[in-house]
Amino acid sequence: MKIKIFTIYMIIFSCSLSARAQNLSTENLFNNLHPFWEFLEEVKTEVNDEKGTAYHSVLRQSHNFIFLELEDEKRVLMLRIELQIEHPGKLVKNQVYCRHDDLTKKISQKADKLEGEFEWKTDSSNTFKLTQTQINYLKIADRIAAKGNDIHAQPTDFSEVILTEYWIKLEQINRLNSRSLSHRDSYYLRDLKIAIPLFPKEEKHNTEIGIYKIGRMLINFFDGSAKDYKATGDQIRTQIEKEKEAYGQELDHQK
């Protein structure tokens, strides 16, 4: 029940913002998130030094929430700091979970400094370090996601953005009415998932049906929406094909 209320709240909040705010590019989003990533990396270093561990950083942004997490080698959660952007323009710390009870209070107090005035800025003074190739991938991803704007996501066209030490993962999910028995012919069941590697080393990845590859960027798209609700998905798929073709032509010109 709590999960349902949480989901409904995020949808209502994001819809209320859509009328007054223009979506950011994902590149700009990462510039806004840069101070939070630096904070998380600092906490990771302190915890690893104190506990002799090797935790990894994960930053998630979804609607008006920012999650700062540390995971172990098996991707088991060790730390989660949940931050929420409240209306109007205020960032608050909702809760802190830490597997190490002796560190909970210390980390929670440290996270207090993240609270205060906050708004997404199109001209953020921070710069998240990315290569030009990675920035180009983000621009491609933005153009694809813009075709799926019926989810009213904020501040970008993605419902969730995930940053790890190795990947940028962008997700745009629309499941509206997909579990409702009274909407058997009027539901969305659409997933767009994009992964951009942050290091040149090739990583192993799933070769499941629906995978597109543009350079080293991976795109997984699925649309099982009702027959009359596939128009947006068709636009997304068409844009993916256009971007793939354009990328190939650009490579040919460079030869």
C-alpha positions as CSV (number, residue, x, y, z in Angstrom):
1,M,0.0,0.0,0.0
2,K,2.9,2.4,0.9
3,I,4.5,1.7,-2.5
4,K,1.2,2.5,-4.3
5,I,0.8,5.8,-2.4
6,F,4.5,6.7,-3.1
7,T,4.0,6.0,-6.8
8,I,0.8,8.0,-7.1
9,Y,2.5,10.9,-5.2
10,M,5.4,11.0,-7.7
11,I,3.1,10.9,-10.7
12,I,1.0,13.8,-9.3
13,F,4.1,15.8,-8.4
14,S,5.7,15.4,-11.8
15,C,2.5,16.2,-13.6
16,S,2.2,19.4,-11.6
17,L,5.7,20.5,-12.6
18,S,5.3,19.7,-16.3
19,A,3.2,22.8,-16.9
20,R,5.8,25.2,-15.5
21,A,9.2,23.7,-16.2
22,Q,11.0,22.7,-19.3
23,N,12.9,19.4,-19.1
24,L,16.6,19.4,-18.7
25,S,19.0,17.6,-20.9
26,T,20.5,14.6,-19.2
27,E,24.0,16.2,-19.5
28,N,22.6,19.2,-17.6
29,L,21.0,16.8,-15.0
30,F,24.4,15.2,-14.3
31,N,25.9,18.7,-13.8
32,N,23.2,19.3,-11.2
33,L,23.9,16.0,-9.6
34,H,27.7,16.4,-9.5
35,P,27.8,17.7,-5.8
36,F,25.7,14.7,-4.7
37,W,28.0,12.3,-6.5
38,E,31.1,13.9,-4.9
39,F,29.4,13.6,-1.5
40,L,28.7,10.0,-2.0
41,E,32.2,9.2,-3.2
42,E,33.5,10.9,-0.1
43,V,31.3,8.8,2.2
44,K,32.3,5.7,0.3
45,T,36.0,6.4,0.8
46,E,35.5,7.0,4.6
47,V,33.4,3.8,5.0
48,N,35.8,1.7,3.0
49,D,38.8,3.0,5.0
50,E,37.0,2.4,8.3
51,K,35.6,-1.0,7.6
52,G,38.2,-2.3,5.2
53,T,35.5,-2.9,2.6
54,A,35.1,-2.2,-1.1
55,Y,31.6,-0.7,-1.5
56,H,30.5,0.9,-4.8
57,S,28.6,4.1,-5.4
58,V,25.2,4.3,-7.0
59,L,23.2,7.5,-7.5
60,R,19.6,7.3,-8.5
61,Q,17.3,10.2,-9.5
62,S,13.6,9.6,-10.0
63,H,11.0,12.4,-10.3
64,N,11.6,14.5,-7.2
65,F,13.7,12.0,-5.3
66,I,17.5,11.5,-5.2
67,F,18.9,8.3,-3.7
68,L,22.6,8.0,-2.7
69,E,23.6,4.4,-2.2
70,L,26.5,2.1,-1.5
71,E,26.5,-1.5,-2.6
72,D,28.8,-4.4,-2.0
73,E,30.4,-6.6,-4.7
74,K,27.2,-8.7,-4.8
75,R,25.1,-5.5,-5.3
76,V,23.6,-5.9,-1.8
77,L,22.6,-2.5,-0.4
78,M,24.7,-1.2,2.5
79,L,23.7,2.5,2.5
80,R,20.8,4.5,1.2
81,I,20.3,8.2,1.8
82,E,16.9,9.3,0.5
83,L,16.5,13.0,-0.4
84,Q,13.3,14.7,-1.6
85,I,12.8,17.9,-3.5
86,E,9.8,19.5,-1.8
87,H,7.7,22.3,-3.3
88,P,8.8,25.0,-3.6
89,G,12.5,24.3,-4.2
90,K,13.6,22.8,-0.9
91,L,15.7,19.7,-0.5
92,V,15.1,17.6,2.6
93,K,16.6,14.4,3.9
94,N,13.8,11.8,4.4
95,Q,15.7,8.9,5.8
96,V,19.0,7.1,6.0
97,Y,19.4,3.3,6.0
98,C,22.8,1.9,6.9
99,R,23.7,-1.8,7.4
100,H,26.4,-0.8,9.9
101,D,24.5,0.5,12.9
102,D,27.6,2.2,14.3
103,L,27.9,4.4,11.2
104,T,24.2,5.4,10.8
105,K,24.2,8.5,13.1
106,K,27.5,9.7,11.7
107,I,26.5,9.4,8.1
108,S,23.0,10.9,8.8
109,Q,24.6,14.0,10.4
110,K,27.0,14.3,7.5
111,A,24.0,14.2,5.1
112,D,22.4,17.1,6.9
113,K,24.5,19.5,4.9
114,L,22.7,18.4,1.7
115,E,19.5,19.9,2.9
116,G,18.4,23.4,1.9
117,E,17.3,25.5,-1.1
118,F,17.4,23.5,-4.3
119,E,16.2,23.7,-7.8
120,W,17.2,22.1,-11.1
121,K,19.3,24.6,-13.1
122,T,19.8,24.8,-16.8
123,D,23.0,26.7,-16.3
124,S,24.4,24.7,-13.4
125,S,27.9,26.0,-12.3
126,N,28.9,22.4,-11.7
127,T,30.3,20.2,-14.4
128,F,30.1,16.4,-14.3
129,K,33.2,15.0,-16.1
130,L,32.2,13.2,-19.2
131,T,33.9,12.6,-22.5
132,Q,32.5,14.2,-25.7
133,T,31.6,10.7,-26.9
134,Q,29.5,10.1,-23.7
135,I,27.9,13.5,-24.1
136,N,27.0,12.7,-27.6
137,Y,25.4,9.4,-26.4
138,L,23.3,11.4,-23.9
139,K,22.1,13.7,-26.6
140,I,21.0,10.7,-28.7
141,A,19.3,9.3,-25.6
142,D,17.5,12.6,-25.0
143,R,16.1,12.7,-28.6
144,I,14.8,9.1,-28.3
145,A,13.2,9.7,-24.9
146,A,11.6,12.9,-26.0
147,K,9.3,10.7,-28.2
148,G,7.9,9.1,-25.0
149,N,6.9,12.3,-23.3
150,D,3.4,10.9,-22.3
151,I,4.8,9.9,-18.9
152,H,5.4,13.5,-17.9
153,A,8.7,12.8,-16.2
154,Q,10.7,15.5,-14.6
155,P,13.3,17.0,-14.7
156,T,14.3,15.0,-17.8
157,D,12.3,12.8,-20.1
158,F,13.4,9.7,-18.1
159,S,11.5,8.3,-15.2
160,E,14.8,7.1,-13.6
161,V,18.4,8.0,-14.1
162,I,21.0,5.7,-12.5
163,L,24.7,6.5,-12.2
164,T,27.3,3.9,-11.1
165,E,31.1,3.9,-11.3
166,Y,30.9,2.0,-14.6
167,W,27.6,2.9,-16.3
168,I,25.0,5.6,-16.9
169,K,21.6,3.9,-17.0
170,L,18.5,5.8,-18.3
171,E,15.0,4.4,-18.0
172,Q,11.6,5.5,-19.3
173,I,8.8,3.3,-18.0
174,N,5.1,3.6,-18.7
175,R,2.9,0.9,-17.1
176,L,-0.3,3.1,-16.9
177,N,-3.4,0.8,-16.3
178,S,-1.3,-2.3,-17.1
179,R,-2.6,-4.1,-14.0
180,S,-6.2,-2.9,-14.2
181,L,-8.8,-5.4,-15.2
182,S,-11.1,-2.6,-16.3
183,H,-8.5,-1.3,-18.8
184,R,-7.9,-4.5,-20.9
185,D,-7.9,-2.5,-24.1
186,S,-6.5,0.8,-22.8
187,Y,-3.2,0.3,-21.1
188,Y,0.5,1.0,-21.5
189,L,3.2,-1.6,-21.0
190,R,6.4,0.1,-22.4
191,D,10.0,0.0,-21.3
192,L,12.9,2.0,-22.7
193,K,16.2,1.3,-21.1
194,I,19.5,2.8,-22.2
195,A,23.0,2.0,-20.9
196,I,26.1,4.1,-21.6
197,P,29.5,2.7,-20.4
198,L,31.9,5.1,-18.6
199,F,35.0,3.2,-19.3
200,P,36.5,1.9,-22.6
201,K,36.6,-1.7,-21.4
202,E,33.9,-3.8,-23.0
203,E,31.5,-5.0,-20.3
204,K,29.4,-8.2,-20.5
205,H,25.8,-7.5,-21.1
206,N,22.6,-9.3,-21.9
207,T,21.8,-10.1,-25.6
208,E,18.1,-10.3,-24.9
209,I,15.6,-9.5,-27.6
210,G,15.1,-5.8,-28.1
211,I,18.7,-4.8,-27.7
212,Y,19.9,-2.1,-30.1
213,K,23.5,-0.9,-30.2
214,I,24.6,2.6,-31.2
215,G,28.3,2.7,-30.8
216,R,28.9,1.4,-27.3
217,M,25.5,2.6,-26.1
218,L,23.0,-0.2,-25.5
219,I,19.2,0.3,-25.9
220,N,16.6,-2.1,-24.8
221,F,13.0,-1.3,-25.9
222,F,9.8,-3.2,-25.4
223,D,6.2,-2.2,-26.0
224,G,3.5,-4.5,-25.1
225,S,0.8,-1.8,-24.8
226,A,-2.7,-2.3,-26.0
227,K,-3.2,-2.1,-29.8
228,D,-4.6,1.5,-29.7
229,Y,-1.9,2.7,-27.3
230,K,1.2,1.9,-29.3
231,A,1.6,5.2,-31.2
232,T,4.1,6.6,-28.8
233,G,6.1,3.4,-28.7
234,D,6.2,3.4,-32.5
235,Q,7.6,6.9,-32.5
236,I,10.3,5.8,-30.0
237,R,11.2,2.8,-32.2
238,T,11.4,4.9,-35.3
239,Q,13.6,7.4,-33.6
240,I,16.0,4.6,-32.4
241,E,16.3,3.4,-36.0
242,K,16.9,7.0,-37.2
243,E,19.6,7.5,-34.6
244,K,21.3,4.2,-35.4
245,E,21.3,5.0,-39.1
246,A,22.6,8.6,-38.5
247,Y,25.4,7.2,-36.2
248,G,26.5,4.7,-38.9
249,Q,26.5,7.4,-41.6
250,E,28.7,9.6,-39.3
251,L,31.2,6.8,-38.8
252,D,31.3,6.3,-42.6
253,H,32.1,10.0,-43.1
254,Q,35.0,9.7,-40.6
255,K,36.6,6.9,-42.5
